[in-house]
Amino acid sequence: MSEMISESSAETAAQRRVRTTEIGAHVGRRITLQGWLHALRRLGGVSFLILRDGWGTAQVVVEDEASLTPLTAQGAAAESVIQVEGTVVAAPQAPGGLELRQPSITLITPVTEPPPVLIGKREIKAALPTLLDHAVVANRHPARRAVFRLAAGAMAAFREVLGEAGFTEIQSPKLVASATESGANVFAVNYFGRTAYLAQSPQFYKQVMVGVFERVFEVGPVFRAEPHDTIRHINEYVSLDAEFGFIENHFTVMALLRQVIAHILERLAHGYAAELEIAGAAMPAVPARIPHIHFADAQELIWQRHGVDVRGEPDLSPQDERRLGEWAQAEHGSDFLFVTGYPMVKRPFYTHPDPARPAYSNSFDLLFRGTELVTGGQRLHRYADYLDALARAGYPLEPFESYLEAFRYGMPPHGGFAIGLERLLMQLTGAPNVRLTTLFPRDLNRLTP
């Protein structure tokens, strides 16, 4: 009987544990924190220990040097895993206005060598290559971690808004038999003796699934074998894709995208205020109607305002996008701008042409602070149109037969878009390089960690 009482009443440290973000509800009580030794500062007879857990940090005031013996006896350095029991005290001078006093410290996992990247300071001073080489440790820093918690919030909000709009989430294959957009810029892999490719996007599958669910979305990785070495390109990134049927044209898609972007930013503003502050994010306002400009008019605008003749070019350069972003801010007070009607020669074969101007497409890019964030548009939906488009592009039918089968048996007018998650975070936080908003970047030279 006594054993049964003992077992049922036993409470482990993990069960008693309080998160650092919850200590405000326990002022005057003794609590247990568990986490990492983020920093330790000795000032005369008083030491300040900063404990970091998966949510935040807490300051522990150590007035008795003997309390540090569990750490000093084993030479425990930063990033050692510890447990601290102490009394929560309101202290205006402490970070967050709270601290733990009269602590009892337990060493769980000792670390006796300095970490490769010093993360106990407010900012990481390491150069980008060092930061990325040691990302498994560097990502523990509160500012780095905040970026990736924002990423999680953005994905959750994307799922939420589309789920409420009747969309079904799918997961499409990442090993495919043919390239989605062209035969170039794909990673080929050996698939049991034959060639397969890492998917450039879920485009074919999400279109096919419009014929099943009508409205679908996917959150997943995409792979681009593009030999870019720029601050805005990586070779694997997270794409937030949506596709839906019974649209009028690409403006229907743009209206949904505006709703999605607004919802993501609203959720981040209300649920991730601490992370936004730590990451230095400047939150934009999403206009009730995002301004838009046709591609040809955008080129004319650049010529008129900047004296740079880009008329006739098939695409916009990053500098062109920045100029248009500045114009949108000056003219409309908007951090966002739709550029519509890109030339058909620069859009994939499945893109629907503008019926009034067939050389241009019913497509768009959404610029966010002068950088392309989203690509989308209306797709072809008639089987005969696909046969013509593939013939014009010089593509054989065979690799696309299973894809085209969906269109042989009836597809509604449809369209969709794809948001680059890392670019969204880059522009939101003002990061100078997309690698800083990518968990473990893959680029021309990096396959680890």
Secondary structure in CASP SS format (residue, H / E / C, confidence):
PFRMAT SS
TARGET T0000
AUTHOR 0000-0000-0000
METHOD secondary structure of the structure
MODEL  1
M C 1.00
S H 1.00
E H 1.00
M H 1.00
I H 1.00
S H 1.00
E H 1.00
S H 1.00
S H 1.00
A C 1.00
E C 1.00
T C 1.00
A H 1.00
A H 1.00
Q H 1.00
R H 1.00
R E 1.00
V C 1.00
R C 1.00
T H 1.00
T H 1.00
E H 1.00
I H 1.00
G H 1.00
A H 1.00
H H 1.00
V C 1.00
G C 1.00
R C 1.00
R E 1.00
I E 1.00
T E 1.00
L E 1.00
Q E 1.00
G E 1.00
W E 1.00
L E 1.00
H E 1.00
A E 1.00
L E 1.00
R E 1.00
R E 1.00
L E 1.00
G C 1.00
G C 1.00
V E 1.00
S E 1.00
F E 1.00
L E 1.00
I E 1.00
L E 1.00
R E 1.00
D C 1.00
G C 1.00
W C 1.00
G C 1.00
T E 1.00
A E 1.00
Q E 1.00
V E 1.00
V E 1.00
V E 1.00
E C 1.00
D C 1.00
E H 1.00
A H 1.00
S H 1.00
L H 1.00
T H 1.00
P H 1.00
L H 1.00
T H 1.00
A C 1.00
Q C 1.00
G C 1.00
A C 1.00
A C 1.00
A C 1.00
E C 1.00
S C 1.00
V E 1.00
I E 1.00
Q E 1.00
V E 1.00
E E 1.00
G E 1.00
T E 1.00
V E 1.00
V E 1.00
A E 1.00
A C 1.00
P C 1.00
Q C 1.00
A C 1.00
P H 1.00
G H 1.00
G H 1.00
L E 1.00
E E 1.00
L E 1.00
R E 1.00
Q E 1.00
P E 1.00
S E 1.00
I E 1.00
T E 1.00
L E 1.00
I E 1.00
T E 1.00
P C 1.00
V C 1.00
T C 1.00
E C 1.00
P C 1.00
P C 1.00
P C 1.00
V C 1.00
L C 1.00
I C 1.00
G C 1.00
K C 1.00
R C 1.00
E C 1.00
I C 1.00
K C 1.00
A C 1.00
A C 1.00
L H 1.00
P H 1.00
T H 1.00
L H 1.00
L H 1.00
D H 1.00
H C 1.00
A H 1.00
V H 1.00
V H 1.00
A H 1.00
N C 1.00
R C 1.00
H C 1.00
P H 1.00
A H 1.00
R H 1.00
R H 1.00
A H 1.00
V H 1.00
F H 1.00
R H 1.00
L H 1.00
A H 1.00
A H 1.00
G H 1.00
A H 1.00
M H 1.00
A H 1.00
A H 1.00
F H 1.00
R H 1.00
E H 1.00
V H 1.00
L H 1.00
G H 1.00
E H 1.00
A C 1.00
G C 1.00
F C 1.00
T E 1.00
E E 1.00
I C 1.00
Q C 1.00
S C 1.00
P C 1.00
K C 1.00
L E 1.00
V E 1.00
A C 1.00
S C 1.00
A C 1.00
T C 1.00
E C 1.00
S C 1.00
G C 1.00
A C 1.00
N C 1.00
V C 1.00
F C 1.00
A E 1.00
V E 1.00
N E 1.00
Y E 1.00
F C 1.00
G C 1.00
R E 1.00
T E 1.00
A E 1.00
Y E 1.00
L E 1.00
A C 1.00
Q C 1.00
S C 1.00
P C 1.00
Q H 1.00
F H 1.00
Y H 1.00
K H 1.00
Q H 1.00
V H 1.00
M H 1.00
V H 1.00
G H 1.00
V H 1.00
F H 1.00
E C 1.00
R E 1.00
V E 1.00
F E 1.00
E E 1.00
V E 1.00
G E 1.00
P E 1.00
V E 1.00
F E 1.00
R C 1.00
A C 1.00
E C 1.00
P C 1.00
H C 1.00
D C 1.00
T C 1.00
I C 1.00
R C 1.00
H C 1.00
I C 1.00
N C 1.00
E E 1.00
Y E 1.00
V E 1.00
S E 1.00
L E 1.00
D E 1.00
A E 1.00
E E 1.00
F E 1.00
G E 1.00
F C 1.00
I C 1.00
E C 1.00
N C 1.00
H H 1.00
F H 1.00
T H 1.00
V H 1.00
M H 1.00
A H 1.00
L H 1.00
L H 1.00
R H 1.00
Q H 1.00
V H 1.00
I H 1.00
A H 1.00
H H 1.00
I H 1.00
L H 1.00
E H 1.00
R H 1.00
L H 1.00
A H 1.00
H H 1.00
G H 1.00
Y C 1.00
A H 1.00
A H 1.00
E H 1.00
L H 1.00
E H 1.00
I H 1.00
A H 1.00
G C 1.00
A C 1.00
A C 1.00
M C 1.00
P C 1.00
A C 1.00
V C 1.00
P C 1.00
A C 1.00
R C 1.00
I C 1.00
P C 1.00
H E 1.00
I E 1.00
H E 1.00
F H 1.00
A H 1.00
D H 1.00
A H 1.00
Q H 1.00
E H 1.00
L H 1.00
I H 1.00
W H 1.00
Q H 1.00
R H 1.00
H H 1.00
G C 1.00
V C 1.00
D C 1.00
V C 1.00
R C 1.00
G C 1.00
E C 1.00
P C 1.00
D C 1.00
L C 1.00
S C 1.00
P H 1.00
Q H 1.00
D H 1.00
E H 1.00
R H 1.00
R H 1.00
L H 1.00
G H 1.00
E H 1.00
W H 1.00
A H 1.00
Q H 1.00
A H 1.00
E H 1.00
H H 1.00
G C 1.00
S C 1.00
D C 1.00
F E 1.00
L E 1.00
F E 1.00
V E 1.00
T E 1.00
G C 1.00
Y C 1.00
P E 1.00
M H 1.00
V H 1.00
K H 1.00
R C 1.00
P C 1.00
F C 1.00
Y C 1.00
T E 1.00
H C 1.00
P E 1.00
D E 1.00
P C 1.00
A C 1.00
R E 1.00
P E 1.00
A E 1.00
Y E 1.00
S E 1.00
N C 1.00
S E 1.00
F E 1.00
D E 1.00
L E 1.00
L E 1.00
F E 1.00
R C 1.00
G C 1.00
T E 1.00
E E 1.00
L E 1.00
V E 1.00
T E 1.00
G E 1.00
G E 1.00
Q E 1.00
R E 1.00
L C 1.00
H C 1.00
R C 1.00
Y H 1.00
A H 1.00
D H 1.00
Y H 1.00
L H 1.00
D H 1.00
A H 1.00
L H 1.00
A H 1.00
R H 1.00
A H 1.00
G C 1.00
Y C 1.00
P C 1.00
L C 1.00
E H 1.00
P H 1.00
F H 1.00
E H 1.00
S H 1.00
Y H 1.00
L H 1.00
E H 1.00
A H 1.00
F H 1.00
R H 1.00
Y C 1.00
G C 1.00
M C 1.00
P C 1.00
P C 1.00
H E 1.00
G E 1.00
G E 1.00
F E 1.00
A E 1.00
I E 1.00
G E 1.00
L H 1.00
E H 1.00
R H 1.00
L H 1.00
L H 1.00
M H 1.00
Q H 1.00
L H 1.00
T H 1.00
G C 1.00
A C 1.00
P C 1.00
N C 1.00
V H 1.00
R H 1.00
L H 1.00
T H 1.00
T C 1.00
L C 1.00
F C 1.00
P C 1.00
R C 1.00
D C 1.00
L C 1.00
N C 1.00
R C 1.00
L C 1.00
T C 1.00
P C 1.00
END
